[in-house]
Every structure is written in C-alpha cells, then in structure tokens.
Amino acid sequence: MTQPWLDRRIQSLFPVALVSVLIVGTTRLFLDNLKSYDSKIFQFYGEPEHYKQRRPVFVSPKDRFEESCNVFEGKWIWDNVTYPLYSEESCPYLVKQTTCQRNGRPDSFYQNWRWQPDGCKLPRFDPLKLLDILRGKRLMFIGDSVQRGQFESMVCMVQSVIPEGKKSFHRIPPMKIFKAEEYNASIEYYWAPFIVESISDHATNHTVLKRLVDLDSIAKHGKSWQGVDVLVFESYVWWMYKPTINATYGSADDIKEYNVTTAYRLAFETWANWLESSINPLTQKVYFMSMSPTHLWSWEWKPGSNENCFNESYPIQGSYWGTGSSLTIMKIVQDILQELKIDVTFVNITQLSEYRKDAHTSVYGERKGKLLTKKQRSDPKNFADCIHWCLPGVPDTWNEILYAHLLQNHRNLL
C-alpha cells in the first residue's frame, strides 16, 4: 500500500512536471522558429550576422530590356515626379565641383529629365537589387574627372538605402572607395586620365603644362585592377587638349610628338593587350564608356550666337552632334573592341548626352580646386565649365544604363 505521504508528494510534483514539459516544448518551438528566415523575431529585429547568407538575386523579364532595343537612341522626357533619384543634401559624398545648387545655380530643371529609349524602357533603378548583384564584389570606375563624377553619381544612387554605420568612404590616392558593409560590396574610383601611365597620374597634383603619356606602359595601374569583378573604363577629354601630344613608345627616353588619334590608338592597343592577358571573362565584366560630350560653342546649336553652355536651361531638340565629340576616336575604340578576344560592353552615352547643353556645371563649379569667385562668374565666356556635369544630373542616366546592362548580364541561380 502506498504511503499517504508519498501520494501527497507525487501530487505536489505533478504541476511542476507539467510546467517543465510546457517550457521545454515552447522553447523547442521558439528555437525551431528561430531557424527559419520567416521568423517574426528576424522580421522585427533583423537577421543575426551568422544567419546572413548569400541569397540568389532574381532578375525577372521586366528587369531586362529587349535584345533588339537600342537603349542609346531615344529622347529626354520631362519628369519632375520621379526625378531626380537623389538630392545634393541627401548625399554627403559629392565634391564641390558637382554641387551646382549649393554653389548658387538658380535653376534646377536639369535634374528633372528622364532618358526614354525608342521602343523600350529602361528598368527602374533599384539600389537594393544592385547591391545584391554586387554582394561580395567590387565595382570600379577608371578614368578622369568625368568618370569620377559617374562614380559619385553611383554612390549617391545607392547610399541612401544603407543604414548609418553600415557604410564607409575612404580616400586612398589614386583611389576612392565606398563600401556597403553588410553586402561586402564596394564601389570604387581609380584616377587614370589616359588609362595608360602618364606624368598626370597623381590623384590631386596632375595639372601640368606639357602632358607626357607612356603609350605602352600600363602595368602600374593594372596591379590595382587585378581581380576586380566589374571594371568600367573611360578616357577622352585629357587626350583632346591639343591636336598633338608628347608621348613615349618603346623607350622611356624617346619622347616624340604624336598626333592625338595615333597616340590614342597605340594607348588603347596597350590597354587591350592588358585586358586579354589579365581578365578572367568567367568572373569579371568589363565596360567602356564612350566619350562625354562638351558644349563649348553655342553657335553649334544656336547659329549666330557666340556663347557656351552658360545659362542654358533646356536640352537640345532634334538631331545634334557637336564638334567636341571625335568620330575618329569613336571609330578607334569600336575597332579595338571588335578585335578583342574577350567581351567588353561598349556603353555609348555620347549621343544622348550631346542633347544636354543645359546640364554642365558652367560657372557653378570649381577651377583648380576652388569655387569660382564672383568676378569669374561674371565672365562665363572665359570661366564656364562646359565639360563636367552637375549632380544629380546626366551621369545618373549613364549609371541607369550601366545598371540595365548589369541586369542584362546577370544569370539567375536555380
């Protein structure tokens, strides 16, 4: 017979055992739920670091433009609803050279034009999707100060979706590096105005009276480009300072005066040889941006006038090609790209940018690292900058097209 005191003991322990079972079961359910990415805990607080794994980016058909569509032919459409994609105030990474509003430009119309290709649409820029595509990768812009503007534009287009403390910006001459920490992704810029080596390769002290280019030297630059996942090259304006340029080819001591087009071809053959010997086409993508046009002489779009891009507020209507854009140089680039044994995507932004006489920094930028004085601004014929672009502005469209190509080339993981 069971002792009465033992019955009482069992009765008193039963509630404790029941509570323990309930606690263990609840804890198990909680932990099982925690293992799932659909967990309410994760949805509220975010995933812990060790749960963050690379997930495939899915690019749908609507993200791509039709193969038959030429995205470089079209027109500029007024759009003050969805443009600009960011503001000067929202992006702390812009240099004074591009912040035209902050520098006193009275109008902002240049920010509200959207490029509309004929017969198709560019995908709407999605910074999160771009960061996903760049997860664990490096995107590097290589070229002169025009290319630096495109780099700053891309940084501004993505940085607002990254929380404070999860992004960083470093200047390591001749480079600038923006990092999105959670994506282990970087957007970078490398100063190389001629792509090949020259005496103008210093990141800040590069203004020299006599330019000298080493047409067959690229190894020094190439060390910094090795292994970069996406390379975006550009080089034009620095070549066009004069019809001739001092350069070496073969011997560093044998300095000769070359016709610019001859020197350009030799330099880009050097670049092409570097690409073929250094690029892994299975893991790296290479893009080349066509020349950025200048608007130095208003008589080209307004016959009888004798000004420049200063005080222009609207794009050119109708067909237009300025004398600042060399068709000979364009042909050299296209010929070399066709002969390459690896694929390089030619991003032809010249024609669409030709229309944008209104979007240059004009007198609202810098000269030799300093903003123009009041006296200089009153003399736009001599001091207006009709080479560089305000931001937000035209370079954002270049990056939208580059983004469209990155989507086009992305392969969904099954």
C-alpha positions, 0 to 999 in steps of 0.5 A, a space after each residue: 500500500 502506498 504511503 499517504 505521504 508519498 501520494 501527497 508528494 507525487 501530487 505536489 510534483 505533478 504541476 511542476 512536471 507539467 510546467 517543465 514539459 510546457 517550457 521545454 516544448 515552447 522553447 523547442 518551438 521558439 528555437 525551431 522558429 528561430 531557424 527559419 528566415 520567416 521568423 517574426 523575431 528576424 522580421 522585427 529585429 533583423 537577421 543575426 550576422 551568422 544567419 546572413 547568407 548569400 541569397 540568389 538575386 532574381 532578375 525577372 523579364 521586366 528587369 531586362 530590356 529587349 535584345 533588339 532595343 537600342 537603349 542609346 537612341 531615344 529622347 529626354 522626357 520631362 519628369 519632375 515626379 520621379 526625378 531626380 533619384 537623389 538630392 545634393 543634401 541627401 548625399 554627403 559624398 559629392 565634391 564641390 565641383 558637382 554641387 551646382 545648387 549649393 554653389 548658387 545655380 538658380 535653376 534646377 530643371 536639369 535634374 528633372 529629365 528622364 532618358 526614354 529609349 525608342 521602343 523600350 524602357 529602361 528598368 527602374 533603378 533599384 539600389 537594393 537589387 544592385 547591391 545584391 548583384 554586387 554582394 561580395 564584389 567590387 565595382 570600379 570606375 577608371 578614368 578622369 574627372 568625368 568618370 569620377 563624377 559617374 562614380 559619385 553619381 553611383 554612390 549617391 544612387 545607392 547610399 541612401 538605402 544603407 543604414 548609418 554605420 553600415 557604410 564607409 568612404 575612404 580616400 586612398 590616392 589614386 583611389 576612392 572607395 565606398 563600401 556597403 558593409 553588410 553586402 561586402 560590396 564596394 564601389 570604387 574610383 581609380 584616377 587614370 586620365 589616359 588609362 595608360 601611365 602618364 606624368 598626370 597620374 597623381 590623384 590631386 597634383 596632375 595639372 601640368 603644362 606639357 602632358 607626357 603619356 607612356 603609350 605602352 606602359 600600363 602595368 602600374 595601374 593594372 596591379 590595382 585592377 587585378 581581380 576586380 569583378 566589374 571594371 568600367 573604363 573611360 578616357 577622352 577629354 585629357 587626350 583632346 587638349 591639343 591636336 598633338 601630344 608628347 608621348 613615349 613608345 618603346 623607350 622611356 627616353 624617346 619622347 616624340 610628338 604624336 598626333 592625338 588619334 595615333 597616340 590614342 590608338 597605340 594607348 588603347 592597343 596597350 590597354 587591350 593587350 592588358 585586358 586579354 592577358 589579365 581578365 578572367 571573362 568567367 568572373 569579371 565584366 568589363 565596360 567602356 564608356 564612350 566619350 562625354 560630350 562638351 558644349 563649348 560653342 553655342 553657335 553649334 546649336 544656336 547659329 549666330 550666337 557666340 556663347 557656351 553652355 552658360 545659362 542654358 536651361 533646356 536640352 537640345 531638340 532634334 538631331 545634334 552632334 557637336 564638334 567636341 565629340 571625335 568620330 575618329 576616336 569613336 571609330 578607334 575604340 569600336 575597332 579595338 573592341 571588335 578585335 578583342 578576344 574577350 567581351 567588353 560592353 561598349 556603353 555609348 552615352 555620347 549621343 544622348 548626352 550631346 542633347 544636354 547643353 543645359 546640364 554642365 556645371 558652367 560657372 557653378 563649379 570649381 577651377 583648380 580646386 576652388 569655387 569660382 569667385 564672383 568676378 569669374 562668374 561674371 565672365 562665363 565666356 572665359 570661366 564656364 565649365 562646359 565639360 563636367 556635369 552637375 549632380 544629380 544630373 546626366 551621369 545618373 542616366 549613364 549609371 541607369 544604363 550601366 545598371 540595365 546592362 548589369 541586369 542584362 548580364 546577370 544569370 539567375 541561380 536555380 
